[in-house]
Amino acid sequence: MPLIRMSDATYKTIASITIGTFRSTGQRQADGTWLVPIEQDTWDRIQAMRLPGETDEDVIQRAIHISLGGRPS
């Protein structure tokens, strides 16, 4: 199962927009980031959405922005 690293702010945003109960599967790191296991199909989708130079965090933040009705950056 792939792991992605994200900031505390992104992790909290995901938790706040989750429909239903958010089940935390990530592990907080000493530097304040989170390591989160994701399913292979989710990993594949992140890779497919990635623009040149984007990190996993960038892709996730862009996807959140789009899903909340924002324009893609």
Backbone as a ProteinNet text record, in pm:
[ID]
protein_1_A
[PRIMARY]
MPLIRMSDATYKTIASITIGTFRSTGQRQADGTWLVPIEQDTWDRIQAMRLPGETDEDVIQRAIHISLGGRPS
[TERTIARY]
85	0	89.9	72.5	156.1	130.8	233.9	223.7	245.7	166.5	189.5	210	285.4	312.1	231	165.6	90.8	103.4	76.9	85.6	-32.6	-18.3	-125.3	-249.3	-229.4	-342.7	-421.8	-352.9	-421.6	-493.4	-429.7	-491.7	-619	-613.1	-730.9	-840.7	-803	-901.7	-974.4	-901.2	-963.3	-1060.6	-1018	-1105.9	-1231.8	-1218.4	-1333.2	-1433.7	-1390	-1482.8	-1533.5	-1487.5	-1531	-1678.4	-1751	-1891.9	-1896.1	-1964.5	-1967.4	-1854.3	-1814.5	-1710.8	-1573.1	-1483.3	-1345.3	-1268.7	-1212.6	-1133	-985.8	-915.9	-776	-689.3	-618.6	-526.1	-382.7	-364.9	-231.5	-155.9	-24.8	61.1	132.1	112.9	177.5	326.6	404.8	549.4	603.1	726.6	787.8	790.9	798.6	803.9	665.1	559.8	424	348.6	416.8	348	283.4	205.3	137.7	180.8	203.4	222	91.8	31	-101.8	-99.2	-140.5	-151.2	-273.4	-256.8	-369.1	-377.3	-494.3	-514.9	-440.5	-405.7	-331.8	-408.5	-540.1	-616.8	-617.5	-612.8	-602.8	-466.3	-362.2	-225.9	-218.6	-278.2	-277.5	-348.7	-458.6	-534.3	-452.7	-383	-297	-189.1	-129.9	-25.6	-81.8	-203.7	-266.2	-299.4	-330.2	-366	-243.9	-128.6	-9.3	32.8	59.1	116	267.1	343	489.2	531.1	617.6	672	586.4	467	379.3	419.3	402.7	419.6	283.6	283.5	156.4	66	122.9	48.9	-15.8	59.8	6.6	-114.1	-102.6	-211.8	-335.4	-316.8	-429.1	-495.2	-415.3	-472.2	-549.4	-497.3	-566.4	-697.6	-695.7	-817.2	-922.7	-880.1	-973.4	-1034.4	-950.7	-998	-1102.3	-1074.3	-1168.1	-1297.5	-1286.2	-1406.2	-1496.4	-1437.1	-1516.3	-1569.3	-1553.5	-1609.9	-1515.3	-1389.6	-1291.5	-1244.6	-1183.9	-1127.7	-992	-956.7	-822	-716.2	-607	-501	-406.9
-117	0	123.6	212.3	332.5	425	501.3	603.5	739.6	836.8	974.1	1060.9	1167.9	1262.5	1388	1437.6	1562.4	1645.1	1774	1866.3	1844.5	1895.8	1888.2	1961.4	2074.3	2152.3	2072.4	2004.3	1924.5	1807.3	1742.9	1629.2	1673.7	1788.4	1840.7	1881.8	1935.7	1971.9	1848.5	1742.6	1617.5	1567.4	1571.3	1525.8	1611.7	1741.3	1831.1	1820.1	1778	1769.2	1627.1	1534.1	1395.6	1382.8	1313.9	1285.8	1159.4	1166.8	1053.3	1065.6	954.6	951.2	942.1	1030.4	1026.4	929.1	826.6	727.3	754.8	804.8	841.8	717.5	710.2	598.6	647.9	780.4	836.9	833.8	847.7	856.6	990.8	1066.7	1198.1	1178.7	1255.8	1248.2	1357.2	1344.4	1441	1582	1592.6	1724.9	1786	1717.2	1769.3	1725.1	1657.9	1606.5	1472.3	1421.4	1292.7	1197.3	1072.6	965.2	888	882.1	824.9	711.6	590.8	482.8	504.6	480.3	494.7	370.5	345.4	233.1	256.6	148.5	158.9	239.1	220.7	295.4	445.5	482.4	624.2	678.3	600.8	638.8	658.4	566	575.5	701.9	737	857.2	982.6	985.5	1099.9	1115.7	1004.5	1009.6	1061.6	1020	1062.6	1212.3	1265.6	1407.3	1498.9	1441.6	1521.6	1606.3	1733.6	1823.6	1827.9	1865.5	1869.6	1952.5	1894.2	1962.2	1955.5	1895.8	1888.2	1775	1800.1	1697.1	1629.5	1520.4	1457.5	1559.4	1636.9	1740.1	1839.9	1884.2	1978.8	1920.9	1795.3	1730.7	1719.8	1678.8	1663.4	1798.6	1902	2034.6	2083.7	2059.7	2101.1	2024.6	1893.6	1812.3	1859.4	1893.6	1946.3	2076.8	2164.1	2293.9	2274.7	2186.1	2159.1	2098.8	2004	1937.2	2031.6	2138.3	2235.9	2347.7	2330.8	2425.9	2532.5	2521	2619.2	2586.4	2684.3	2660.9	2595.3	2505.9	2447.6	2556	2542	2643.2	2612.2
0	0	0	-97.7	-103.5	15.8	50.1	154	90.3	133.1	89.4	212.6	193.7	302.3	275.3	379.4	365.1	491.1	474.9	587.7	682	800.5	899.3	848.3	782	729.8	626.4	536.4	434.6	499	594.8	663.6	734.4	801.3	871.8	773.9	659.1	558.2	507.5	479.8	435	540.7	665.8	774.7	783.4	759.8	775	660.4	542.3	428.8	404.8	484.8	470.4	505.8	420.3	447.9	533.2	644.6	736.6	836.5	891.4	993.6	930	969.8	922.8	1010.1	948.6	1021	991	1088.4	1070.6	1055.7	943.6	921.7	911	917.3	905.3	1036.4	1023.8	1141.5	1137.8	1245	1254.2	1277.1	1203.1	1212.3	1304.5	1345.5	1437.9	1379.2	1246.7	1183.5	1161.6	1208.3	1197.4	1073.4	981.2	863.4	896.6	802.5	819.9	710	746	648.3	645.5	527	514.1	411.8	451.8	353.5	265	135.8	43	-45.3	-97.5	-187.1	-318.9	-385.3	-510.8	-615.5	-623.3	-724	-694.9	-566.9	-530.5	-570.5	-544.8	-584.5	-736.5	-810.5	-956.2	-1003.6	-937.3	-973.2	-942.7	-830.5	-797.4	-903.3	-943.7	-1047.6	-1179.6	-1213.1	-1338.5	-1337.1	-1219.3	-1206.7	-1196.1	-1164.2	-1134.1	-1254.3	-1227.9	-1326.8	-1305.5	-1407	-1391.3	-1269.4	-1188.3	-1071.4	-945.5	-954.1	-836.9	-743.6	-614.4	-512.7	-490.4	-413.2	-376.4	-308.6	-219.6	-146.6	-243.2	-342.5	-440.9	-514.2	-556.5	-629.7	-541	-417	-324.5	-298.1	-274.4	-250.4	-372.8	-491.2	-613.3	-629	-600.5	-609.9	-509.4	-388.8	-288	-337.6	-389	-438.2	-548.8	-642.8	-751.5	-698.6	-606.1	-554.6	-474.3	-420.7	-345.3	-435.5	-565.5	-659.1	-709.2	-674.7	-722.3	-862.1	-925.7	-1057.9	-1043.3	-1135.2	-1129.6	-1143.9	-1072.7	-1082.4	-1195.7
[MASK]
+++++++++++++++++++++++++++++++++++++++++++++++++++++++++++++++++++++++++

